[in-house]
Amino acid sequence: MGKICFLILFLSITLMFSASALAKEPYETDIIKTSADDLKITFIGHGTLMFTFGTKIIHVDPYTNVADFAKFPKADIVLITHEHRDHLDLKALELVRTEKTKVVLTEPCSKQVKNGIIMKNGDVQTVSGLKIEAIPAYNLIHKRDNGQPFHPKGVGNGYIITFGDKRVYVAGDTENIPEMKSLREIDCAFLPMNLPYTMTPEMVVDAATAFQPKILYPYHFGDTDTSNLMKLLQDRKGIEVRIRNMR
C-alpha cells in the first residue's frame, strides 16, 4: 500500500512539473543578437508576435483566439497593423495595455482605440527609445467579390522596428508591393502567406529576392503549405528561411 501511495505521489509531482514547464513556455522562441540587448522573438500564432528587448515588451497584433493574454507580460509598446478584428482585438489589447503602454496604430484603428500614436504610411517615429517606420501594406491582386482589395492602399501598416543594429520588418497584411521590394538592410522579415488575403509562396519569393532579408520568417500563413516556400528558396543564397509554429 505504501509503495502504491509513493508511486501516485511521484507521478502527481512529475505531471505537475511537466504542466508547469509547458505553461511557462508553450510557444517557440528565437534569440537574435544585436549590438545592444538580445532580441527574443516569441511566435504566438496567426499574425501575433511578441518581442522582448532588454526590459521592453513589444506586442504585435495581439489576438485572443491564439493566446490567453492575461498570462503574458504587459506591453511597453503595442503595434497594430490594421483594423480587421484578427489584428485589432480590443480584448487582447486591454489585457496587455497599461497606462504607460504606447499603442502604435493606423488612423482607422484610432476610431476604436483612444490615446494611440497614429502612424501613416511613410511615417517614422521614436517610441520608447525604438525607431519605428510605417511601411505600406495592401493588396494589388487579391480582391473581394465586389472588386475591392482585401486591404486597400493607404490604410494598413507594416512596421520596421530597429533593435540595436538590427532592423526587423513585420509586413502586416499585404502582397509583394513595390514599397516592400524597395526595402534594404532588413535583418529579419515576417511576411504573410494567409491566402487568399495576402501572399502566395511565389509572391513571398518575389519580394524576398528583391529586398534580400537575412532571415525570412513566413508568418500568418493559415493553411498555406510552408514547404513550398522552402523549395522555391532552396537555391537562393543569402536568405535564411526559418519556419516556426505559428499555430
RAMOLIN-V230616 format. One record per run of one state. SS is the DSSP state (h for helix, s for strand, l for the rest). FROM is the first residue (numbers start at 1). LEN is the number of residues. Records with the same first field share a line. If there is no record, write none. Layout:
SS: FROM-LEN  FROM-LEN
//
This chain:
l: 1-1  25-3  33-6  46-2  54-2  61-8  72-5  80-10  97-5  106-3  112-5  119-5  128-2  138-5  144-5  150-6  164-2  171-7  182-6  193-8  212-3  220-6  234-6  243-5
h: 2-23  69-3  90-7  109-3  178-4  201-11  226-8
s: 28-5  39-7  48-6  56-5  77-3  102-4  117-2  124-4  130-8  143-1  149-1  156-8  166-5  188-5  215-5  240-3
//
